[in-house]
Amino acid sequence: MSELLLYKAWVLEEGGLLEEALAQLEKHAKEIVDKVGGKEQKARILASLNRHEEARELYVQLLASMPENAEYHDQLCACVVKMAGEAGAVSEELLLELYRQLQRDHPKSAACKRAPLSWLRVGSGFETAFQQYAAPLLAHGVPSIFEDLCPLMEEKEKSSFICSFFEAKLAEGEGDTVKGLSCMFLAQVQEGKGMQQEALDLAEEAIRFLPAFPEAKLVKARILQRFGGVSEAAKVAEEAAAMDPSDRCANSVAVSLLFEAGDADKASMLAETFTKDKDAQGRILNGLDDMQCSWFALGGGRCFMRQGKIQEALNRFTVLRDFFEDFQEDQFDFHLYCLRKSTLRTYIEALRFIDDMRVRQEFQDASIESIEALLALHDNINLFREFKSNESNDVSNLEKGVSGLSVSGTSKDGKAKQHGEADKVKPTFKVENPLEQARDLVKQLETNAPVAPSTHAAAFSVQARRGKWLLALRAMEHVCILAPNSPEAHRVTARFWHAYNATLSKEDDDKVPELVRAVVDAMRPSNLESLLEEQRQLCKLGGIRAVAAAMEGIVLQHPDRKEEAFAELVKALKVRALNEERLPQLEHDECVRIHKETLLLQPSAEAELGKLERVVVERPLASTEHAHKWVQSCATIFPRSDYFREHKVA
């Protein structure tokens, strides 16, 4: 009965009938067994009704039993601020008085000391409150201090004070633990500023002061990873994982970095450290795929893609998407259970999770990566022929070599499989028509993740290759609406209208049907040239990939300006390498993508392409000389980069 009463109040609240919902809770207060849930709901309704004083009292009561609950602190602060109205000084004074009382009532609560740091100002008590909060964390050796304080670094004045605090602790020499944690904090601050060498030097100092802390090595590994030294980062992360074999976090970081470094076998073996389902000889019976480990499947797929193993990559991405199919099917086991147990609020929340399940980033990433792999096969006939040949050989070897195994984790005679045999017997992702299969994946994304710009950018790539002008136009419009200032918006806009304008010449045989032309002409911006120029100017102020998109647009319109555009791109690279505050930081991964996707010459497709498909596939800035110069420039900026070091030698 208690759950039904709360559910009725919840339904009224969802329907906007706040007064009726509040009356329901107050009328049946004695019958409601879940006192915490009832108070949370009542406080939320009171805040929505602008009865902030009453809501504040309820949140204080809730904090009396759960003083570490961060959500309660956030809602309490919001109520006090709204009670004070626009008078910021008054609200700060009220909050300060309130939290002094809370700290007296809960002297051991870290949250009661942390919450005031979010609204206190430098010069108005922030310095003292911060020292009282941070000093004990350093003294007790809490490695997660950076993650805790990172949100405060967004305010310039607070960031300056916090950095000076840790620099002072490092200089004072209060012990190796304090100095080591200070080095870790400052190393991550320098990483955020893009200062490669300074960050690595501080990370090395942290390791020297804290030789028994795996977290210090993980900080160094993350810094190396960000600036391209993936192989070295993987080794450092392995060392951190070996220091504490029971640390799942360190293990997961090491596995992710091994995947990024291209060592899929070692990554799989390290990840299986926490696989409990083993036989007496320690052999794996059920791996991480049986545990539906999404990040592991995605990391493996990306690893194979970087190595050019498209079949293996597609298999891994398919495994990840199958997880979501399993989630969808498994929910049906819980419907009757939830109804029988009357856990109706939790049941509705679970249904909403299932409805939005494929909006999750893992599903989107696996689908986008699969689409890119399929389009690579479509664009290059030779690559597709090689892929089909390898696929036939793999199937033949599978039938001959492992015919005695099933996919359940054991062989037909009941013996456990050896390590690695599970991957051999998994069915492969069959590719017959790459473009049509990519279209099917796009349809799934359009259904499940329609507000993601990447969905419609992928749709544009697929529909343009299919020669579907109106579908490509629709995808372009969606990208421009969802992410108007993004490089993708300029890229698809410039390419679509360049292809369309090229078809208007009488000499071109690749004509657009009259009906389609009428629709496209109706959608054509009246000021297309100024629109493209405005997009380019916005891109030039963005990240380096945005600048590359702008330069591609210039070359599409003016092929004779190719050298000028590339020179401007290199100039933008060098300017962003200076880490000026007015421009976005230079990211190693973006520079790699520009080399791969923009400057490297595309292999010959050896197929007749339509105008729309041709302009999507072509790379207007690409040339061997440009690719080489780009690698030289990036290798200077990122001296530890594995990628640019390898391509520089090549």
C-alpha positions, 0 to 999 in steps of 0.5 A: 500500500505504501508504494502505491500511495507514493506511486499515485503522488508521483503520477500526479507530480509527473502530470503537473498536478503539484498541489494534488500530489502534495495533498496526497503525501500529507494525507497519507504520511503515516501510511507511507513506510518509505520515509526517506522517499516520501520526504524527497518527493515532498521536498521536490514538490515544495521547491517546484511550488516555490515554497522554498522555506519548507523545502529547505527544512526537509532537506536539512532533515534528510541531511541529518541522516545522510550528510554525505548525500551530494544531491541533498546539498545541491538542492538545499543550496538552491532553496536558500538562494531562491529564498534570498532572491537576487541578493547574492550577498544575502544568500551567501550569508544565509548559506554560510550560517546554515553550513556552520551549523551543519558542520557543528552537527556533523563534524566528520562529514566531508560533504558539509565542508566541501559544499561551501567551496562551490559558492564561496568567493575568493576574498570572502572566506573561500581561502580559509574554507578550502585550506580546512577541507584540502589539508586533511585530504593531503595529510591522509593521502587521498589520491582522488583529490584532483577529481574532487576539486576539478569543478572549482578550477573552472573559476579563474580566481579559485583556480589561481588560489588552489594552484598556489596552495598546492605549490606552497605545499610542495615547497614546504616539504611536509612529507613525501605523501603531501608533496607527492599528491601536490605533484599529482594535482599540479601535473593534471593542471598542467596537462589541462593547460596543454603543457606536455613537458611540465606535466610529465616532469611533475608526474615523475616527481609524484612517482618518486615521492609516492612509489607505492601509489599506483595512482601516480603512475596512472596520472603519468599514463594519462598524460602520455596518452593525451599527447600521443605516447600510447605505447609508453603509456600502456607500459606505465599503466601495466606497471600500475596494475601490477602494483595492486592486482586487485585494483579494477580501475588500474586494470581497466585503464591498462587494458584500454591503453593496450588496446589503443597501443594495438596489443589486443592479445595482451589487453584481453589476457590482462582483462581476464584477471577479474574473470571468475568463471574458470575451471580447475586449470585456470582456463576461461569458461566465460569471457567479458563478452558474456559479462556484456562489457561494452567498453571492452568490446568497443576498445577491441573494435577500435584496436582492430580498425587501426590495424586495418583488420576490418572483419575483426573490428566489425565482429567486435562492434556487432558484439557490442550492439548485440549487448543492447539487443540482449538488454531489450530481451532480458527486460521481459523477465522483470515485468511480472516481478516488478508488478507483483512486488509493487515497485512501480516507481522503479519499474517506470524508471526501468522502462524509461531506461529501456526506451532510451537505451540506444541513446547511450554513447557506446551504442552510437560509437559502435554504430558509427565505427561500423558505418565508417568501416563499411564505407571504407569497403564500399569506396575501395573495390580492391579492399572489398575484394581482399576482404571477401577473400579473407572472409572466405578463408576464415570461414573455411579454416573455421569449419576445418579447424574448430568443428568440434567446438560450440559457442557456449564456452565448452567443446562438444565432449564437455571440455573447457575451451582453451584461451582464445578459442571463443573468438575463433568460433564466434560467427563473423559479421557477413558483408555482402553489400557494404553501402546498404548495410551501412544504410541499415545502421543509419536507420537504427541511429536515426530512430534511436539517437535522432538528436546526435549530430554524428547520426546525421553526419553519418547519414549524409555520408551514406545517402550521398554515396547512394546518390539520394539528393533529398535524403542527403539534403535532409541529413545536412539540414539536421546537422546544421540545426543540431550543431550549427557551429561545428566543423561537420556542419560546414563540411556537409554544407560545402560538399552538398552545394558544391556537388549540386552546383556542379550538376547544373552545367549543361556539359555534365551528364549526371543530371538531377531529376527535375522533381528533386531539383525543384525541391533542392532549389526551394531549400537553397539559401538565398545567401549561400556564399555569405552563409559558407563564409560565415561558417568558415570564419566560425570554424577558424576560431574553433579547434584544428579540425574545424579549421581543416573543414574551413580550408576544405570548403575553400578548396572546393570552391577555389581549387587554385587556392589549395596551397594557400589553404594548406599553409593557413592550416599549418599556421593555425596548427602552430598558433594553437600549439602556443596554448593561447587562452583565446583559442581551443587547445590543440589535441593530438587525436584531432591532428591524427584525424586530419592526417588520416581523413583530410591529407592522405591520398584516398586509394583509387576506388576504380568505380564510376561515381556519381557527382554527389558521391564523388564530392563526398569521397574526394579529399580536396586538401590531400597530397603526398607533400601536404601529408608529409609536411603535416607529420613533420609539424605535428612531430615537433609539437608532439615529440612523444607521439607514436603515430607521428614518429612512425609516419615521420620515418615512413 
